[in-house]
Amino acid sequence: MKMRAGYSIFLLILSLTVCNAGKLSNTFYKNTCPQVEKIVREIIQIHTRNNPSLGAQLIRMQFHDCFVRGCDASVLLDTVNNSKAEKEAIPNQSLGGFDVIDDIKAAIERVCPKVVSCADILALAARDAISSPFKKSMWSVQLGRRDGRVSLATEINGNLPSPFANFTSLVQLFKGKGLNVNDLVVLSGAHTLGDSRCGAFSRRLYNFTSKGDADPSLDPTYAKILRKQCPNPASPAITVEMDPGSSLSFDNHYYDILLQKKGLFVSDAALLTDKNSNKIVTRLQRSRSLFFTAFAKSMKKMAAIGVLTGNAGEIRQNCLMKMRAGYSIFILLVSLTLFGIVDVCNAGKLSYKFYKRTCPRAEQIVKQIIQNRTQSNPSLGARLIRMQFHDCFVRGCDASVLLDTVNNSTAEKEAIPNSSLSGFDVIDDIKTAIERVCPKVVSCADILALAARDAVSAPFSKPLWDVQLGRRDGMVSLATETNGNLPSPFANFTSLIQLFNRKGLDLNDLVVLSGAHTIGVAHCATFSSRLYNFTGKGDADPSLDPTYAEALRKQCPNPASPTITVEMDPTSSLSFDNHYYDILLQKKGLFVSDAALLTNRNSNKIVTRLQRSRSSFFPAFAKSVKKMGAIEVLTGNAGEIRQNCRVVNP
């Protein structure tokens, strides 16, 4: 985003007063913003508690930024008019963590306005997210970068290292960025963190040499495991750990799996095809301390690629084209907390009595309307609990799923996984009724949480779980943020547990919350791949009961019709109970993600325990849905109280 002209003279004067103008320095902000590193570190600590994969996300974002136009934060810019930004290019569409950079920038702007660049924030945030488990900085970051004003998706190809690249291509690309073979091998060690979509490596698994075979440089046993995780053709929803069993630990384990021929990408295996590169791999595999030292040195070199300093570029006030306004006041509170002015940790907590004084009738209004609507629509519980799931897993429980599309910014509800959601009219009715009694007091996020609980509870004539209140509504809803945040019906166990862990949920929560599949229906397309040609031999998924598969084929002809639905829990789709676990153990779980719960020993044990006792399932579900309902909630002064759940306040 271009700097507004009114600030140009101010920035010129500022640049002349900085003693190290034009150079990166460890003390660049000593006089102008001495708090900057503390602010970044504290906010990163807050985010990594709920998202242990943040280090992988931010270090990848920094790589992708620095390799295109240099380390100028151009990867953060949004598309303007018809000029697509870098983040829209295919290799960048799976990047995550933009919201974290936004949070940090907003906090810093409150304390040191127009001083700290987005490029420096990204460099610090990536370092601190990786360093968080170690309780110390793993490398020092020199500062003084300025932000670029240009971001073009067309500049991605040829600048970013490809997962399909051979050794010669990799060396040439790194050399063009001022990096050598040692840097290539060392920085590739960042693949010890995070996961990858199947499409980035699946051609190594199927017909690699046009003879129906796998890549011979890939361990055959591992290739077989990967084929089970990544059916052909590759699903964009399925991800695999890059460093099996160690994808949340920053260490030198990547070099172990590389020497075992288990590197996931062609570009990983390529590091073993050169004698000198192979020697570096072996040396780093032998010593974790050596890897840490080498990584720190190479990161310093990479973070200096093509930097803008002095009067070049600008200091963006907002790292995106448009600030994610829902976070701005929240971040002000966080920044004030860092300096002891307010205590945000104890501010704005959820409470069972949140509306006791401001809207004591809120829960009764929700309950009454839900009771009226469930009489004519007994499937409402399934619809609203699904809507709450889909809301909380994207941007947290902030009612962003309720917002309508504005201009060209397609909202979450327009994304394919959300296109079958329903019940929006019920939330609208409740909001209208509450606004008449308590205007501008009760959030749409709280209404959704109450409505989902009451709709599921309606047949029992009592609430099945308590709902803590005090959420506020978000102001941003983006369809592009849905993929990768919502659990996919095609997901394997590894993908599911990684996703749930990122949301602060554990294995027990995964199995328990999957129990919501005891109510509701599913469109044929979400499971029909299990019925027809599952392994390329015209067969059904062997993990699905054959008799049930035959019954499903009669209900769902091939190709799948978008209008046909099937009960997720056969004969019991209107009863909220533990019957889902019965059909799961009978191999009648409808989705790949259902069957996946039986592929892990601990998960299987939980399934069996819940199947044996309905009385165990109900309190377990109450506990897990309470945890889910608190994912990344906005409280205190963050966000807003929408007057209309479909649009942000004017």
C-alpha positions as CSV (number, residue, x, y, z in Angstrom):
1,M,0.0,0.0,0.0
2,K,1.5,3.4,-1.0
3,M,2.4,5.9,1.7
4,R,0.0,8.8,2.0
5,A,1.9,11.9,0.9
6,G,1.2,13.8,4.1
7,Y,3.8,11.7,5.9
8,S,6.6,12.0,3.4
9,I,8.4,15.1,5.0
10,F,8.0,13.5,8.5
11,L,9.6,10.3,7.4
12,L,12.4,12.2,5.6
13,I,13.2,14.0,8.9
14,L,12.9,10.8,10.8
15,S,15.3,9.0,8.5
16,L,17.9,11.7,8.9
17,T,17.7,11.4,12.7
18,V,18.3,7.7,12.9
19,C,22.0,7.1,13.6
20,N,22.2,4.0,11.5
21,A,20.1,5.1,8.6
22,G,20.6,2.9,5.5
23,K,22.0,0.0,7.5
24,L,20.5,-2.9,9.4
25,S,21.4,-2.9,13.1
26,N,20.6,-4.8,16.3
27,T,19.8,-1.5,18.0
28,F,18.0,0.3,15.1
29,Y,14.9,1.1,17.2
30,K,16.8,1.8,20.5
31,N,15.8,5.5,20.5
32,T,12.6,5.5,18.4
33,C,10.8,2.4,19.7
34,P,12.7,0.5,22.4
35,Q,9.7,-1.6,23.3
36,V,9.4,-3.2,19.8
37,E,11.0,-6.6,20.5
38,K,9.1,-7.0,23.7
39,I,5.7,-6.3,22.1
40,V,6.4,-8.8,19.3
41,R,7.6,-11.5,21.7
42,E,4.6,-11.1,24.0
43,I,2.0,-11.2,21.3
44,I,3.7,-14.2,19.6
45,Q,3.6,-16.0,23.0
46,I,-0.1,-15.4,23.2
47,H,-0.7,-16.8,19.7
48,T,1.6,-19.8,20.0
49,R,-0.4,-21.1,23.0
50,N,-3.4,-21.8,20.7
51,N,-1.4,-22.4,17.5
52,P,1.8,-24.5,18.1
53,S,2.3,-24.6,14.3
54,L,2.7,-20.8,14.1
55,G,6.5,-21.1,13.9
56,A,6.2,-23.1,10.7
57,Q,3.7,-20.7,9.3
58,L,5.7,-17.5,9.9
59,I,9.1,-18.8,8.9
60,R,7.6,-20.0,5.7
61,M,6.0,-16.6,5.2
62,Q,9.4,-14.9,5.7
63,F,11.1,-17.2,3.2
64,H,8.4,-16.5,0.6
65,D,8.7,-12.8,1.3
66,C,12.5,-12.5,1.0
67,F,12.8,-14.6,-2.1
68,V,10.5,-12.3,-4.1
69,R,11.6,-8.6,-4.3
70,G,13.7,-9.0,-1.1
71,C,12.6,-8.8,2.5
72,D,10.2,-5.9,2.0
73,A,6.9,-7.3,3.4
74,S,5.5,-7.4,-0.1
75,V,4.0,-10.8,0.6
76,L,1.7,-9.1,3.2
77,L,0.0,-6.7,0.7
78,D,-3.5,-7.3,-0.5
79,T,-4.5,-7.2,-4.1
80,V,-5.4,-3.7,-5.5
81,N,-7.9,-3.4,-8.3
82,N,-6.9,-6.0,-11.0
83,S,-3.2,-6.2,-10.0
84,K,-3.1,-9.5,-8.1
85,A,-0.7,-9.5,-5.1
86,E,1.9,-12.1,-4.3
87,K,-0.3,-13.8,-1.7
88,E,-2.8,-14.7,-4.5
89,A,-0.2,-16.8,-6.4
90,I,-0.7,-20.5,-6.0
91,P,2.4,-21.2,-3.9
92,N,1.3,-18.5,-1.4
93,Q,-2.3,-19.4,-1.1
94,S,-1.6,-21.8,1.7
95,L,0.4,-19.3,3.7
96,G,-1.0,-18.6,7.2
97,G,-0.3,-16.1,10.0
98,F,-1.3,-12.8,8.3
99,D,-3.6,-12.1,11.2
100,V,-0.7,-12.4,13.7
101,I,1.4,-9.9,11.8
102,D,-1.7,-7.6,11.8
103,D,-2.1,-7.9,15.5
104,I,1.6,-7.0,16.2
105,K,1.5,-4.1,13.8
106,A,-1.6,-2.6,15.4
107,A,0.0,-2.9,18.9
108,I,3.2,-1.3,17.8
109,E,1.4,1.5,16.0
110,R,-0.3,2.4,19.2
111,V,3.0,2.9,21.0
112,C,5.4,3.9,18.2
113,P,3.3,5.2,15.2
114,K,4.8,5.3,11.8
115,V,8.2,4.0,13.0
116,V,8.5,0.2,12.7
117,S,8.2,-1.5,9.3
118,C,6.1,-4.6,8.5
119,A,9.3,-6.2,7.1
120,D,11.0,-5.9,10.5
121,I,7.9,-7.2,12.3
122,L,7.8,-10.3,10.1
123,A,11.5,-11.0,10.7
124,L,11.0,-10.7,14.5
125,A,7.8,-12.6,14.6
126,A,9.2,-15.6,12.6
127,R,12.2,-15.7,14.9
128,D,10.1,-15.5,18.1
129,A,7.5,-18.1,16.9
130,I,10.3,-20.6,16.3
131,S,12.0,-19.7,19.5
132,S,9.0,-19.8,21.7
133,P,9.4,-23.5,22.9
134,F,13.1,-22.7,23.8
135,K,12.3,-19.7,26.1
136,K,15.2,-17.8,24.4
137,S,15.9,-16.2,21.0
138,M,17.4,-18.8,18.6
139,W,19.0,-16.1,16.5
140,S,19.5,-12.3,16.6
141,V,17.6,-10.2,14.1
142,Q,19.1,-7.0,12.6
143,L,16.5,-4.3,12.0
144,G,16.0,-1.2,9.8
145,R,14.2,-2.7,6.8
146,R,11.6,-0.6,5.1
147,D,8.5,-1.8,3.3
148,G,8.0,-2.2,-0.4
149,R,5.1,-0.7,-2.4
150,V,4.8,-3.3,-5.1
151,S,3.4,-6.9,-4.9
152,L,2.8,-8.9,-8.0
153,A,1.6,-12.5,-8.2
154,T,3.4,-12.8,-11.6
155,E,6.8,-12.4,-9.9
156,I,6.4,-15.6,-7.9
157,N,7.3,-18.2,-10.4
158,G,11.1,-18.3,-10.9
159,N,11.8,-16.7,-7.6
160,L,10.4,-19.2,-5.1
161,P,12.2,-22.5,-4.7
162,S,9.9,-25.2,-6.2
163,P,9.2,-28.5,-4.3
164,F,9.8,-30.2,-7.7
165,A,13.2,-28.5,-8.3
166,N,16.4,-30.5,-8.9
167,F,19.8,-29.6,-7.3
168,T,21.1,-27.5,-10.2
169,S,17.9,-25.3,-10.2
170,L,18.1,-24.9,-6.4
171,V,21.7,-23.8,-6.4
172,Q,21.2,-21.4,-9.2
173,L,18.2,-19.8,-7.5
174,F,19.9,-19.5,-4.1
175,K,23.1,-18.1,-5.7
176,G,20.9,-15.4,-7.4
177,K,19.8,-14.4,-3.9
178,G,23.3,-14.2,-2.5
179,L,23.1,-17.6,-0.8
180,N,25.4,-20.6,-1.2
181,V,25.1,-24.4,-1.1
182,N,25.6,-24.4,2.7
183,D,22.7,-21.9,3.1
184,L,20.5,-24.1,0.8
185,V,21.0,-27.2,2.9
186,V,20.8,-25.3,6.2
187,L,17.6,-23.4,5.4
188,S,16.0,-26.5,4.0
189,G,16.2,-27.7,7.6
190,A,13.1,-25.5,8.2
191,H,11.2,-28.4,6.7
192,T,11.5,-30.0,10.1
193,L,8.4,-27.9,11.0
194,G,5.0,-27.9,9.5
195,D,3.1,-29.9,6.9
196,S,2.5,-30.0,3.2
197,R,-0.5,-30.5,0.9
198,C,-0.4,-33.8,-1.0
199,G,-0.3,-32.0,-4.4
200,A,3.2,-30.7,-3.6
201,F,4.7,-34.3,-3.7
202,S,2.0,-36.8,-4.9
203,R,3.5,-37.2,-8.3
204,R,6.4,-38.9,-6.5
205,L,3.9,-41.6,-5.4
206,Y,2.0,-42.4,-8.7
207,N,3.4,-43.1,-12.1
208,F,6.6,-41.2,-11.5
209,T,8.4,-42.6,-14.5
210,S,5.2,-43.3,-16.5
211,K,5.4,-47.0,-15.5
212,G,2.9,-46.7,-12.6
213,D,5.8,-46.6,-10.1
214,A,6.9,-44.3,-7.3
215,D,10.0,-42.1,-7.3
216,P,12.9,-44.6,-6.7
217,S,14.7,-42.0,-4.6
218,L,11.8,-42.3,-2.0
219,D,11.9,-45.1,0.6
220,P,9.4,-47.7,-0.7
221,T,7.8,-48.3,2.7
222,Y,7.3,-44.6,3.3
223,A,5.9,-44.2,-0.2
224,K,3.3,-46.8,0.6
225,I,2.4,-45.0,3.8
226,L,2.1,-41.7,1.9
227,R,-0.2,-43.3,-0.7
228,K,-2.6,-44.3,2.0
229,Q,-2.6,-40.7,3.3
230,C,-2.8,-39.1,-0.2
231,P,-5.2,-40.9,-2.6
232,N,-4.8,-40.1,-6.3
233,P,-5.8,-37.5,-7.5
234,A,-4.4,-35.4,-4.7
235,S,-7.0,-33.6,-2.5
236,P,-6.2,-30.0,-1.7
237,A,-7.7,-30.5,1.8
238,I,-5.2,-33.3,2.9
239,T,-1.9,-32.4,4.5
240,V,1.0,-34.5,5.6
241,E,3.8,-33.8,8.1
242,M,7.0,-32.8,6.4
243,D,9.1,-34.3,9.2
244,P,7.1,-37.4,10.2
245,G,6.4,-37.5,14.0
246,S,8.3,-34.3,14.6
247,S,6.6,-31.6,12.7
248,L,6.1,-29.3,15.7
249,S,9.7,-29.6,17.0
250,F,12.4,-27.3,15.6
251,D,15.5,-29.5,15.6
252,N,17.8,-31.4,13.2
253,H,15.5,-34.4,12.7
254,Y,14.9,-33.3,9.1
255,Y,18.4,-34.5,8.2
256,D,17.6,-37.9,9.8
257,I,14.6,-38.5,7.6
258,L,16.5,-37.1,4.6
259,L,19.2,-39.8,5.0
260,Q,16.5,-42.4,5.4
261,K,15.1,-41.3,1.9
262,K,12.0,-39.9,3.5
263,G,12.3,-36.3,2.4
264,L,8.9,-35.3,1.2
265,F,9.7,-33.2,-1.9
266,V,11.9,-33.8,-5.0
267,S,13.8,-30.7,-3.7
268,D,14.5,-32.5,-0.4
269,A,15.8,-35.6,-2.1
270,A,17.9,-33.4,-4.5
271,L,20.1,-32.4,-1.5
272,L,21.5,-36.0,-1.6
273,T,22.4,-36.0,-5.3
274,D,25.5,-33.7,-4.8
275,K,28.6,-34.8,-3.0
276,N,29.2,-31.5,-1.2
277,S,25.5,-31.1,-0.3
278,N,25.4,-34.7,1.0
279,K,28.4,-34.0,3.3
280,I,26.6,-31.0,4.8
281,V,23.4,-33.0,5.4
282,T,25.4,-35.7,7.2
283,R,27.3,-33.1,9.3
284,L,24.1,-31.4,10.4
285,Q,22.4,-34.7,11.1
286,R,25.1,-35.5,13.7
287,S,24.8,-32.4,15.8
288,R,21.7,-30.4,16.8
289,S,23.9,-27.6,18.2
290,L,25.7,-27.3,14.9
291,F,22.4,-27.0,13.1
292,F,21.2,-24.2,15.4
293,T,24.4,-22.2,14.9
294,A,24.3,-22.7,11.1
295,F,20.6,-21.9,10.9
296,A,21.1,-18.6,12.8
297,K,23.9,-17.6,10.4
298,S,22.0,-18.5,7.2
299,M,18.8,-16.8,8.5
300,K,20.8,-13.6,9.0
301,K,22.0,-13.8,5.4
302,M,18.5,-14.6,4.0
303,A,16.8,-11.8,6.0
304,A,19.1,-9.3,4.3
305,I,18.2,-10.2,0.8
306,G,17.3,-7.1,-1.2
307,V,16.3,-5.0,1.8
308,L,15.1,-1.5,1.5
309,T,16.8,1.0,3.9
310,G,17.3,4.7,4.4
311,N,14.7,6.6,2.3
312,A,13.8,3.7,0.1
313,G,10.2,2.3,0.3
314,E,8.1,3.4,3.2
315,I,6.9,2.5,6.7
316,R,3.4,1.1,6.2
317,Q,0.9,2.0,8.9
318,N,-1.1,-1.1,8.0
319,C,0.6,-4.2,6.6
320,L,-2.4,-5.1,4.5
321,M,-4.4,-3.0,2.1
322,K,-7.1,-3.0,4.7
323,M,-6.7,-3.2,8.5
324,R,-8.5,-6.1,10.1
325,A,-10.4,-3.7,12.3
326,G,-11.8,-6.3,14.6
327,Y,-8.5,-6.7,16.3
328,S,-7.4,-3.0,16.7
329,I,-8.8,-2.2,20.1
330,F,-7.9,-5.7,21.4
331,I,-4.3,-5.1,20.4
332,L,-4.3,-1.7,22.1
333,L,-5.2,-3.5,25.3
334,V,-2.5,-6.0,24.8
335,S,0.1,-3.3,24.2
336,L,-1.0,-1.4,27.3
337,T,-0.7,-4.7,29.3
338,L,2.9,-5.0,28.2
339,F,3.7,-1.8,30.0
340,G,1.6,-2.5,33.1
341,I,-1.2,0.0,32.3
342,V,-4.0,-2.5,32.1
343,D,-4.4,-6.2,32.8
344,V,-5.8,-7.7,29.6
345,C,-5.4,-11.2,30.9
346,N,-8.2,-10.6,33.4
347,A,-10.3,-8.3,31.2
348,G,-13.3,-9.4,29.1
349,K,-13.5,-13.0,30.3
350,L,-16.5,-15.2,29.3
351,S,-19.0,-15.6,32.1
352,Y,-22.3,-17.5,32.8
353,K,-23.8,-14.2,34.1
354,F,-22.4,-11.8,31.5
355,Y,-25.9,-10.3,30.6
356,K,-27.3,-10.6,34.1
357,R,-27.7,-6.8,34.4
358,T,-27.6,-5.6,30.8
359,C,-30.0,-8.1,29.2
360,P,-31.3,-10.7,31.8
361,R,-33.9,-12.0,29.3
362,A,-31.4,-12.9,26.6
363,E,-31.3,-16.6,27.2
364,Q,-35.0,-16.9,27.6
365,I,-35.6,-15.1,24.3
366,V,-33.3,-17.5,22.5
367,K,-34.8,-20.6,24.1
368,Q,-38.4,-19.6,23.3
369,I,-37.7,-18.9,19.6
370,I,-35.6,-22.1,19.2
371,Q,-38.4,-24.1,20.8
372,N,-40.9,-22.6,18.3
373,R,-38.7,-23.3,15.3
374,T,-37.7,-26.8,16.2
375,Q,-41.3,-27.9,16.4
376,S,-41.5,-27.4,12.6
377,N,-37.9,-28.1,11.9
378,P,-36.5,-31.1,14.0
379,S,-33.2,-31.0,12.1
380,L,-32.5,-27.4,13.4
381,G,-30.1,-28.7,16.0
382,A,-27.9,-30.4,13.4
383,R,-27.9,-27.2,11.3
384,L,-27.0,-24.8,14.1
385,I,-24.3,-26.9,15.8
386,R,-22.7,-27.3,12.4
387,M,-22.9,-23.6,11.9
388,Q,-21.2,-23.0,15.3
389,F,-18.4,-25.5,14.4
390,H,-17.8,-23.7,11.1
391,D,-17.8,-20.3,12.8
392,C,-15.4,-21.2,15.6
393,F,-12.8,-23.0,13.4
394,V,-12.4,-19.9,11.2
395,R,-11.2,-16.7,12.9
396,G,-12.5,-18.1,16.2
397,C,-16.1,-17.8,17.6
398,D,-16.8,-14.3,16.3
399,A,-19.9,-14.9,14.2
400,S,-17.9,-14.1,11.0
401,V,-19.7,-17.0,9.3
402,L,-22.9,-14.9,9.6
403,L,-21.6,-12.0,7.6
404,D,-22.7,-11.4,4.0
405,T,-20.4,-10.7,1.1
406,V,-19.5,-7.0,0.7
407,N,-18.4,-5.7,-2.7
408,N,-15.7,-8.1,-4.0
409,S,-14.7,-9.5,-0.6
410,T,-16.4,-12.9,-0.7
411,A,-17.5,-13.9,2.8
412,E,-17.0,-17.2,4.6
413,K,-20.6,-18.4,4.0
414,E,-19.8,-18.4,0.2
415,A,-17.0,-20.9,0.5
416,I,-17.8,-24.4,-0.8
417,P,-17.7,-26.1,2.7
418,N,-20.2,-23.5,4.0
419,S,-22.5,-23.3,1.0
420,S,-24.8,-25.9,2.5
421,L,-25.1,-24.2,5.9
422,S,-28.6,-23.2,6.9
423,G,-30.3,-21.6,9.9
424,F,-29.2,-18.0,9.2
425,D,-32.9,-16.9,9.3
426,V,-33.3,-18.3,12.8
427,I,-30.3,-16.3,14.0
428,D,-31.8,-13.2,12.3
429,D,-35.1,-13.7,14.1
430,I,-33.4,-14.1,17.5
431,K,-31.2,-11.0,16.9
432,T,-34.3,-8.9,15.9
433,A,-36.2,-10.0,19.0
434,I,-33.2,-9.3,21.4
435,E,-32.5,-5.9,19.8
436,R,-36.1,-4.8,20.6
437,V,-35.4,-5.5,24.3
438,C,-31.7,-4.9,24.7
439,P,-30.4,-2.9,21.8
440,K,-26.7,-3.0,21.0
441,V,-25.9,-5.3,23.9
442,V,-25.9,-9.0,22.9
443,S,-23.5,-10.2,20.3
444,C,-24.3,-12.4,17.3
445,A,-21.5,-14.8,18.5
446,D,-23.3,-15.3,21.8
447,I,-26.6,-15.8,20.1
448,L,-25.2,-18.5,17.8
449,A,-23.6,-20.3,20.8
450,L,-26.9,-20.2,22.7
451,A,-29.1,-21.1,19.7
452,A,-26.9,-24.2,18.8
453,R,-27.1,-25.4,22.4
454,D,-30.8,-24.9,22.7
455,A,-31.6,-26.5,19.4
456,V,-29.7,-29.6,20.2
457,S,-31.2,-29.7,23.7
458,A,-34.8,-29.1,22.6
459,P,-35.9,-32.8,22.7
460,F,-34.5,-33.1,26.2
461,S,-36.4,-30.2,27.8
462,K,-33.2,-29.1,29.5
463,P,-29.9,-27.6,28.5
464,L,-27.3,-30.3,27.7
465,W,-24.5,-27.9,28.4
466,D,-23.9,-24.5,29.9
467,V,-22.8,-21.6,27.6
468,Q,-20.4,-18.9,28.9
469,L,-21.2,-15.5,27.4
470,G,-19.3,-12.3,26.6
471,R,-18.1,-12.9,23.1
472,R,-18.0,-9.9,20.7
473,D,-18.5,-10.0,16.9
474,G,-15.7,-9.9,14.3
475,M,-15.7,-7.5,11.5
476,V,-13.9,-9.6,8.8
477,S,-15.2,-12.6,6.9
478,L,-13.1,-14.1,4.1
479,A,-14.0,-17.2,2.1
480,T,-10.3,-17.7,1.4
481,E,-9.7,-18.4,5.1
482,T,-12.0,-21.4,5.1
483,N,-9.8,-24.0,3.5
484,G,-7.2,-25.2,5.9
485,N,-9.2,-24.2,8.9
486,L,-12.3,-26.3,8.6
487,P,-11.9,-30.1,9.1
488,S,-12.4,-31.8,5.8
489,P,-14.5,-34.9,5.4
490,F,-11.6,-36.4,3.3
491,A,-9.0,-35.8,6.1
492,N,-6.9,-38.5,7.5
493,F,-6.1,-38.8,11.2
494,T,-2.8,-36.9,11.1
495,S,-4.5,-33.9,9.4
496,L,-7.4,-33.9,11.8
497,I,-5.3,-34.0,15.0
498,Q,-3.0,-31.3,13.7
499,L,-5.9,-29.0,12.8
500,F,-7.6,-29.6,16.2
501,N,-4.3,-29.0,18.1
502,R,-3.9,-25.6,16.2
503,K,-7.3,-24.7,17.6
504,G,-6.3,-25.6,21.2
505,L,-8.3,-28.9,21.1
506,D,-6.9,-32.3,21.9
507,L,-7.5,-35.9,20.8
508,N,-10.4,-36.4,23.1
509,D,-12.1,-33.3,21.8
510,L,-11.7,-34.5,18.2
511,V,-13.4,-37.8,19.0
512,V,-16.1,-36.3,21.2
513,L,-17.0,-33.4,18.9
514,S,-17.1,-35.8,15.9
515,G,-20.0,-37.3,17.8
516,A,-22.1,-34.4,16.5
517,H,-22.3,-36.5,13.3
518,T,-25.0,-38.4,15.2
519,I,-27.5,-35.8,13.9
520,G,-27.9,-34.4,10.4
521,V,-27.4,-35.3,6.8
522,A,-24.5,-35.0,4.2
523,H,-24.4,-34.4,0.5
524,C,-23.3,-37.4,-1.6
525,A,-20.3,-35.6,-2.9
526,T,-18.7,-35.5,0.5
527,F,-18.3,-39.2,0.6
528,S,-19.0,-40.7,-2.8
529,S,-15.3,-41.1,-3.6
530,R,-15.4,-43.9,-1.1
531,L,-18.0,-45.7,-3.1
532,Y,-16.6,-45.7,-6.6
533,N,-13.1,-46.5,-7.8
534,F,-11.5,-45.7,-4.4
535,T,-8.1,-47.3,-5.2
536,G,-8.3,-47.0,-8.9
537,K,-9.6,-50.5,-9.4
538,G,-13.3,-49.8,-9.5
539,D,-13.7,-50.7,-5.8
540,A,-15.1,-49.1,-2.7
541,D,-13.1,-48.0,0.3
542,P,-12.1,-51.2,2.1
543,S,-12.6,-49.4,5.5
544,L,-16.3,-49.1,4.7
545,D,-18.7,-52.0,5.5
546,P,-19.4,-53.6,2.0
547,T,-23.1,-54.0,2.6
548,Y,-23.4,-50.4,3.7
549,A,-21.4,-49.3,0.7
550,E,-23.8,-51.1,-1.6
551,A,-26.8,-49.4,0.1
552,L,-25.1,-46.0,-0.3
553,R,-24.5,-46.6,-4.0
554,K,-28.2,-47.0,-4.5
555,Q,-28.8,-43.7,-2.7
556,C,-25.9,-41.9,-4.4
557,P,-25.5,-42.6,-8.1
558,N,-22.2,-41.7,-9.8
559,P,-21.5,-38.9,-10.5
560,A,-22.8,-37.4,-7.2
561,S,-25.9,-35.2,-7.4
562,P,-25.6,-32.0,-5.4
563,T,-29.3,-32.3,-4.4
564,I,-29.2,-35.8,-2.8
565,T,-28.4,-36.1,0.9
566,V,-27.9,-39.1,3.2
567,E,-28.3,-39.5,7.0
568,M,-24.9,-39.3,8.7
569,D,-26.1,-41.7,11.4
570,P,-28.4,-44.2,9.7
571,T,-32.0,-44.4,11.2
572,S,-30.9,-42.0,14.0
573,S,-30.1,-38.7,12.4
574,L,-32.6,-36.7,14.5
575,S,-31.6,-38.1,17.9
576,F,-28.7,-36.6,19.7
577,D,-27.1,-39.6,21.4
578,N,-24.0,-41.8,21.3
579,H,-25.3,-44.0,18.4
580,Y,-22.7,-42.4,16.1
581,Y,-20.0,-44.5,17.8
582,D,-22.0,-47.7,17.2
583,I,-22.1,-47.1,13.5
584,L,-18.4,-46.1,13.6
585,L,-17.4,-49.4,15.1
586,Q,-19.6,-51.2,12.5
587,K,-17.5,-49.5,9.8
588,K,-20.4,-47.3,8.7
589,G,-19.0,-43.9,9.4
590,L,-19.9,-41.9,6.4
591,F,-16.7,-39.8,5.8
592,V,-13.1,-40.7,5.5
593,S,-12.6,-38.5,8.5
594,D,-15.0,-40.7,10.5
595,A,-13.2,-43.9,9.6
596,A,-9.9,-42.1,10.4
597,L,-10.9,-42.1,14.1
598,L,-10.4,-45.9,14.1
599,T,-6.9,-45.8,12.6
600,N,-5.3,-44.5,15.8
601,R,-5.1,-46.7,18.9
602,N,-5.9,-44.0,21.5
603,S,-8.6,-42.6,19.3
604,N,-10.1,-46.0,18.9
605,K,-10.2,-46.5,22.7
606,I,-12.1,-43.2,23.1
607,V,-14.6,-44.3,20.5
608,T,-15.2,-47.6,22.3
609,R,-15.6,-45.9,25.6
610,L,-18.2,-43.4,24.3
611,Q,-20.0,-46.2,22.5
612,R,-20.6,-48.0,25.7
613,S,-22.2,-45.2,27.7
614,R,-24.5,-42.4,26.6
615,S,-24.1,-40.9,30.1
616,S,-20.4,-40.6,29.4
617,F,-20.9,-39.0,26.0
618,F,-23.1,-36.2,27.2
619,P,-20.7,-34.7,29.9
620,A,-17.8,-35.2,27.5
621,F,-19.6,-33.3,24.7
622,A,-20.5,-30.6,27.1
623,K,-16.9,-30.2,28.2
624,S,-15.5,-30.2,24.6
625,V,-18.1,-27.9,23.1
626,K,-17.3,-25.4,25.9
627,K,-13.6,-25.5,24.9
628,M,-14.6,-25.1,21.2
629,G,-16.9,-22.2,22.0
630,A,-13.9,-20.3,23.5
631,I,-11.6,-20.5,20.5
632,E,-10.0,-17.1,19.8
633,V,-13.0,-15.2,21.2
634,L,-13.1,-11.4,21.0
635,T,-13.9,-9.9,24.4
636,G,-13.6,-6.7,26.3
637,N,-13.4,-3.9,23.7
638,A,-12.3,-6.0,20.8
639,G,-14.6,-6.3,17.8
640,E,-18.1,-4.9,18.1
641,I,-21.7,-5.8,19.0
642,R,-23.4,-6.1,15.6
643,Q,-26.9,-4.7,15.3
644,N,-27.5,-6.9,12.3
645,C,-25.7,-10.3,12.2
646,R,-25.3,-10.1,8.5
647,V,-23.4,-6.8,8.3
648,V,-20.8,-4.9,10.3
649,N,-22.1,-1.8,12.0
650,P,-22.0,1.4,9.8
